[in-house]
Amino acid sequence: MRADKRRIQTAVLGGAGSEEPLMLPMEAIELDAFRHAHERDTFWCGTLLGGCGGRLTTKLYTDRACHFAHHPDPDGLPHVCGRAARGVNSADHLYVKSAAAAWLADRGEQATFTYTRPGGGSLGSVVDVRWRHGALRVHLDQAVAPVWDDAGEPVLGTMVPVDRDTLVRRWYVHRIRLDSEGTVRRVRIGTEAFARPTEWFALDECEMTERGLSTPAVERIIRSRSAPPPVRPAARTDRKLPNAQTRTQVLFRRIEEARAVGSVVVVARVSHALATLDGVDQETRAQIDIVLQDAKIWLREQAAARREMFLRLGEAVAEGNVQEARGLLARVNAIAAHDRTDSETQTAGTAATFLAGVLREQEETARRLNAAAEAKEEARRRTARQKTEALERVRTTLRTLRRHGRTMLGTEKRRRVAMLTDLAATAGDQLSRSETTQIEAWKARVQRERKTPAPEQALPAQKKPAPDRTPKPDRDRNVQQQKGEPRLHLQVARADWYSETCPRCYAGAGKPCGNDDRVGPGRTRQLPHDERLRRVLHHSNARSRPPRQPREMRSEQSTGDTAARTWHAREVRCPKCQAPPEARCTSNGPHRERVEWAAEFTRKLWG
């Protein structure tokens, strides 16, 4: 399972301001049980976790760690949260409060808790616990240096450094760690002493005494250092103490060990003991003087190195050198935390404030970068969504044009092709080569239709057309009428009108021509285009079919070899239900619109 540090692993239950923490299992099989156990609970990005206060849901994965996630915003966009700490330990301060409150309540104490942020540190770095008889300050990380002489006894996290001199001077320090058990974190208290390994205990094994927090290891250390010497029997009063030479050799070994580990406090203390040692001979005194002289030189070198270290720390802060200042401050806190002068204390405090400000700037910069990255990613996703939507609309429009483009009105067809062009520009590289070819073909077809003049149809012939103004189709019709030839639709049998594909509107065989010149209210024409009729006549002549005799005109009407006659409802296409000629609209008769259109068509043809 690969880790995903950006994901949220902790939340709070019940509301944004809740102090009840919860940790999400990272394994998919454990998350199923977790969801079942908390099916009635709600999870929140708590404000005490540094979160936005939004509601969270659980995300299950099998190829990486499961995690919490924000619900999307009402506008459908991903939620933006500035929470910095999102890992398993991001709610440790809430677990510490919960465990400490229960521990003190079992001992009859009621405590107050404060998530202190000295120097502008991050939320959860320091937890102050105060009750009637004592106080503790828990440092969960090294963002804030511990103060040993304050009212609150420091309890340090495992990553907070402690110098050797502090361990020697205080005998021991308290440590704290939190272990994951299921969906909770268990608090354990440790005791660290000089030259001793850290011993860990459950919180229930610890007690509060007059000295402060006490563990079984603390009790053993106190007994070993403060036990009175055994009472000597009167019969053994003649027992001698170790002679001065033996004590001198012991002190020599201690001062060498202290110099090896760099403990200035121990070297100074042992030097004082050697200087005040009585009962030594002249040779031993000479050896002591040599050791004391070496110790004095070593202490002088350590003092010079200490001054140089504080000087370099001040210069690093003045120059804004973050890396060097961070390293020097950690070293100062580790080996020079004792007997500081006012100047040294001020230098260390200035460095801590400087690094805290740098940390805040880095967090703010990271937050801005994350926000910019999320905005860029959201813009990319929005563009991808727009391209996908445009691609779907392009495909839908192409299907519509393929099915109805031949019968579609010219203005509607041009509108759809223009929309198709805009959608194609938005879809961009999402279009396939075939779709691009189809779009270009429709654009070319619309351009050709715009350049081709629409012939007039089903209008009475002019008796005296002006030669210079009459369109060519009208001149052809006039020539035909002058020669006594009937109109084209009269030269072709009605059953053969739609036997060929129309070269003008591309209507297929058996389908009426589209009403592209707006003759009548319907979407199709009552009479086929002249181009289609010419094609039918041409194919008929090619097959050497005998020409059909024009149908007999009604004697009571003088039509002048035109379509001007009385048209009945059954002879026209219904504009309401699109019923073809000779077909019924309903079992009760034709629609009123069909009857009115037949009358209107008759009036138009008669002029």
N, C-alpha and C positions, 0 to 999 in steps of 0.2 A: 504494500500500500504506500503510495507516495504522499508526502505531506503537502498540505496546501495552507501556507501561513496567512493567506489573505482571508480565509474563511473564519466565521464566528463559531467558537466552540462553547461559549458560556452565555447564559441568559439569566433573567430573574422571572419568578413566577408571579402571576396575578396582576401586575401593572408596571408602568414605567418607573415609579418611585419605590418599588419593592426592594427589600433587603434580603430576600430569600433566594440564594443563588442556585444554579443548576448547571451541570456539565453534560454535554451531549456525548453519547457513546460514539466512537469512531468506526466501529465495525457494523456492517449492514445487519448481521444476524442479531446483534444486541439492540439496534435501533428499533426493530420490530417490537421487541418486548418493552422498550422504553415508550413507544407510542401507545401501546395498549395500557401501560400503567398510568400515563398522563393524558388519556383521551379526553378528559373533562377540563384540563388545565390549559392556560394560555401562556405563551412565552413572549418576553419583551426584551428589547435592547435597552436595558436599564440606564437611567441617568447616573446612578452611582457606579456604573461600569465605564463612564465616559461616553455613553451611547447617545443616540438621538431620541430615545423614548418610543420608537416605533415597534409595531408588533412583528414577531418573528414566526417563521414556520421551519419545519425540519426538512432537510434534503438527504435522500438516501442514495448512496453510490456503492458500487462494488469494486471500482478500480481506483478509488482514492478515499480519503477520510470523509465520513459523513459530517454535516455541519448544519448550523442554523443559517437562515437567509431571510432578508426583509421581504415583506409583501410589496408588490409593485405599487407605484403611485396611482391615484385615481385616473390620471390621463394615460395610463398604460406604460409609462416610462419607468426604467429601473430606479429604485430608491437610492439616494445618495446619503451616506452616513459618514461623519467625520471621526468615528470611534477609532482610536489608535491601537489599543491593546485588545486583541481578539483571540489569543491563545487559551490553552487550558488553565494557565495560572492567572488569567486576567480578572478573576473574581476571588482571588485568595484573601483579599482584605475583608470581604463579606463572610467567607468561611471562618476567618479568624474571629470576627465579631460574634458569630453564632456560637462557635465553640467556647470562647471565653465567657460569654454571657451564661451559657448553661453550666460551665464549671464553677463560676462564682455563685450562681444561684443555688447550687448544691451545698455551698458553704455559708449560705445565709447572707450573701452580699449582693447588692444591686449596683451595677456599674453603669457609667456613661461612656459612650464611644464617640470619638471624633476622628474623621479622616483628614488629618492635618496635612497641609501643603506648604511647609516652610520653604522660603526662597522660590516659590512658584513651581515646586516639584509636581510631578504627575499625580493624579488622583489614585490613591491606593498604595502609594509608596510607604507611608507612615500611618499607623493606627495608634491613637492614644487611648488607653484604657485607664479609667480613674474610678475609684470607689472610696469608701469612707476611711479605710485604713491603709491605702497604698495606691500606687500608680505604676503602669508599665508603658513603655513606648516601643512598639514593634516596628522594626525596619525590615520591610520585605525585599528591598533592593538597596543598592548603594547610591541612589540618587541624593540622599541626605546623609551627611556624616553624623555618627552618634555623638551625643554629649554625655560624658560619664559622670559629671558632677551635678546633673540636673535632678529635679525631684522624681521624675519618672525613670525607673530602672530600664536600661536598654535591653531589648531582646532582638538579636540580629539574625537576618536571613543567611542562608548558606553562602551567598555570594558577597556578603559584606566583609571586607578585610579587617583584621585586628592585629596591631603590632605586638611584638613579643614583650615589650616593656609594660604594656597594659595588662597582659596576662600575668606577668610576674607581680605587678603592683596590686591587682585586684584578686589574685588567686584563681579566678575563673570568670567566664562570661557565659551568658545564655544564648543558645541558638534556637531557631525555629524552622521547620520545614513542613510541607503539606504533601501527603501521598494520595494518589488517586485510587479510590475504591468504588468501582461502579460509576454512578453519576454524582458522587460527592467527593470532597477532599478532606482527609483526616489530618488533624494537627498533631505534630510531635515536637517535644521540647528536648533540646540537647544541652549538654554541659561540656564546655571546652576549657581545658587548663593547660598550663605550660608543660610541654614534654609529655602530655597525656593525649590519647585519642579521644575524640568526641563521643560521649555516650548519649544514646537517645532513649526517651521514655514517652509513654502515652501521657496525655494531659491529666488523666485521672490519677496518675502516680505522683503528681507534683502537688506541693502545698505552698501556702503563703505564711511566712514566718516574720519575726521582727526584722530579720535581715532582708526580707523581700521574697522573691520567687525562689523556691528550693526544690531540688530534685534529689533522689537517692545518692547520686554522685556528689552533689554539693555537701550532703551530710558527711560523706566519707572524707572529703577534702578538709572540711572544718575540723573533724575529729583528729585527722592526722597532723594538722598544724597547731591546734590549740589544746591537745591533751596534756595534762600536767605530768611531770616526771614521776616515776613510781617511788613509793615510800621505801627508803632503804632501811633494812633491819639494823638494830643497834649493834648487833654482833659484827657487822661488816662496815663499820665506820672507817676502817683503815683502808678501804678501797680507794685507789687513786684515780683521778680524772686523767684524760689523755694529756700528755705533756705538751709543752709549747711547740716543740718541733713537729709533733704529729698534727696539731691543729694548723700549723703553718702550711704543711704539705696539702692538707685538705683545702685550705683557702687558695693555695696556688692553683690546684686543679679547677676550682670553681671559677677563678678569674680567667683561666685559659678557655674554659667552656663558654663563658659569657662573651669573651672577645670573638670566639669562633662564630657565634650566632648573632653578633652585633648588638648585644643588649647593653646599652649605656648605663641604665639604672643599676643592673647587677654589678657591673665593673666598678661603678662609683661606690656602691654599698660594700663590696668586698675589699676595695682599697681602703676604705675607712676602717674596716675591721682589722686589716693587717697593720695599719698605722698605729692603732691603739692596742695591739697585742702586747702583753707583758710576759716576762719570764723566759725570754729567749736569750740564747747566748750571742756572742759577738758575730760569729760566722753566720748564724741564721739571720741576725739583724741586717747584715750586709746583703744577704740574698733578698730579704724583704725590701730593702732600699732599692735594689736593682729592679725588682718586679714593680714597685710603686712608681719608679721613674718611667718604666716602659708603659705602665697603665696611664700615667699622666700624659705622656706623649700621645698615646692612642686616643685618650679622651679629647686632647686638644685637636687632633686630626678630625675626630668625629664632630667636634663643635664647628670646625672650619667647614667641613663638608655639609653640615646642617645649614650654616649661614649661606654657603654657596647654593644649596638646594632651594632655600627660600628666595634668594636673590634671583635665581633662574626662573622660579615660579612667577615672581612678580614681573620679570621681563617678558615671559611668555604671555601673561595676561595682557600686558601693555601692547605687545605686538599682535595680539589676537591669534596666536598660534594655539589652536584648539588641541591638536594631538599632543604636543609637548606639555601643555598645561594639564591635560587629563592625566598623563603619565606621572608628572611630578606631584600632582595633588594626591594621587593614590599612594605614591612612595612616602610623601610627607605624613599622611594619615597612618601609614603602616609603621614607620620607624621614628617619627618625630612628633608623636602626639602628646608627650609628657613635657611638663615644665616649659610651656611656651611663653614667650614674652608677648607683650601687647602688640608689638610690631608683627611678630610671627602669626599671632592669632588673626590680626587684621589682613595679612597677606593671604592666609589660608581661606578666610571668609570671602575676600574679594574674588579669589579663584573659584570658590564654590558657586558664588553668585554668577560669575561670568559663564561657567560651564552650564549652569541651569538655564541662563538666557540663551546660550547656543543650542541647548537641547530643545527649548521651546521653539526657537527659530527653525530648527531642523524638522520638528514635528509639524510646524505650520507649512513649511515648504513641501514636506511630504504630503500633507493634506491637500495643498493646492495642486501639486503634481497629480495626485490621485484623482482629484476632481477634474483636472484638465484631461487626464487619460480617459476617465469615465465619460466626459462630454464628447471627446473625440470618438470613443467607441460607440456612444449612443448615436452620434451623427452618421457613423458608418452603417450602423444597423438601420437607421431611418432611411438612408439612401438605398440600402439593399431592399428594404420593404417597399419603397417607392418603385424601384426597378421591377420587383416581383409583381406588384399590382399593375404596373404599366404593361408588363409582359402578358399578364392574364387578360387585360382589356384589349391588347393588340390581337391576341388569338381569338377572342370573342368577336371582335369587329371583323376580322378576316373571315370567320365562319359565316357571319351575317351577310357579308358582301358576296361570298361564294354562293350562298343559297338564294338571296333575294336581289343581288346587284343588278341583274338583267331587267327585273320588273320594278326596280326602285326609281322613284322620282329623281330627276337630275339634281335638284337642289339638295335633297337628302343624301344622295350619293356623294356629292361634293363635300357636304358637311362631315360625313363619316370619314372620307379620305383625308380631309384636313386634320380631323381629330387623330386619325391613324398616324399621320406624319408627326404630330406632337408627341404621341405616346411612344413612337419608335425612337425619338430623340431622347426621351427619358429612360427607356429600357436599355439603350446603348448596346453593350456587348452581350447582353442576355439574349438577344435575338439570334436565331439560327440563320444560316445562309438561305434556306428555303423561304423563311418568313420575310427576310429582307428583299428577296427577289419578288415575292408576291406584292409587297408594299410598293415597290418601284413600278410593277406592272399596273397596279390600280391607279397610281398617280399619272402614268402615261395615258391610260385609258380615259381618265377624266379630262386631261388636256386635249386629247383628240375630240372628245365629245363637245368640248367648248368651242373648238375651231369649226366643227361641222355644223352648218345651219340646219335647224329643224324644219322639215317640210310641212307645209300646211296640209290638213286632211279634212275630208268631209265638209268642205265649205263649198257653196255654189260658185260655179265658174263665172269669171268676169266676161261680160259680153264684148267689151272693147278694152283689153288690157293694154297698158302703156308698155311698149317694147323695152324701154330703157329702165324701167323700175320693177318689172315683174320678175320674181325669182325664177330660176331655171325649172324647178318642179312644176310651177304654175304654167310656164310657157309650154312645157311638155304636155300638160293636161289640155291646154287650149289648142295645141296642135292636134291632139287626138280628137278633141271635140270638133275642130274644123274639118277633120277628115271623116267625121261621122263615126269614129270608133267609140265604143263604150268605155266607161271608167275601168281602172284595173280590177277593182273588187267585183266588177260585173263580168270581167273576162275570166275570172277564176271561180270555179265551183266553190260554194260555201264550205263543202266538206274538205276541200284542199287548202283552205286559207292558212291553216297552221301546220301544214305537212312538212315545212322546212324551217330551219333555224333562222331567226331574223338577223340579218347582218348589221342592223342598226342598234337594237337594244339587247341582242343576244338571247332573246327568249327562245327556249328549247322547243322542239317539235311537240305539238299538241298543247302548247301554252300560249295565251294571248300576249300581245305586245304591251310593253309598258307605256303608260300615259306620260311620256316625257315632254310633250308639247301642250299639256294641260287642256286637252279637248275632252270636256266632260268632268264630272266630279270624282270619278273612280280612279283607282290606281292603275287600271288597265284600259286599253282603247277598245271601243266598240268595233272598229275596223282595223285590220292589220296595217302595218307600215307599207308604203308603196314599194320600198326596197325588198321587203319580204315577198310581195306579190310578184315583182319582176323575177325574183329568183325562182318562184314556183312556176311561172310561165316559161322561164328559160329551161328548167329541168323537164318540163312537160314537152317542150319542143325537141329537146335532145333525145327524149325517149320516143319521138315520133308519134306522140299521142295525138289523135284527132282533136282539134280545138273544140272546147265545149261551147255550145250555143248559149248566149246570154239568156238569163232567165226572163221570162215574159213579165213585162211591167204591167201594172194595173192600168186598165184602160181609163179609169175615171180620173187619173192624175197625170198631169203632164210634167214629167220629171226632167226633161231635157237631158236624158242619159246621165243623170247625177244620182246621188244618194238621197236627194230631196224627195221624200214621200212621207206618208204617215207611218211612224214606227210604233208598234204595239209593245206592251210590257214584256211579253214572252220573248221578243226578239232582241232585247238588250240585256246586258249583264246587270244584276242587282247590285247597286252601290253599297247596300247594307250587309248582305250575307254573301256577296260575291258569287251568287248562283249564275252559271253560264246561260247563254241564250237557249231557249227551248226547255230549260229546266225549271222546275217549280221551286219557289222560295219555301213555302209551307204547304201543308195539305189543305189549308183554308184559302189559298190564293196568294198572289204576289204581294210583296211589301209595298206600302204607300210610297216609299222613296223610289222604287222601281217604276211605278206608274208615272210619278212626277218627272223622273228622268227621261222616260220615253217621250212624254209630251214636250219637255224642254229640248230634247235632241231633235224632234221634228221641227220645232220653231226655229232652232238655229240653222238647220239645213235649208229650210224654206226662206230664211232671211226675214 
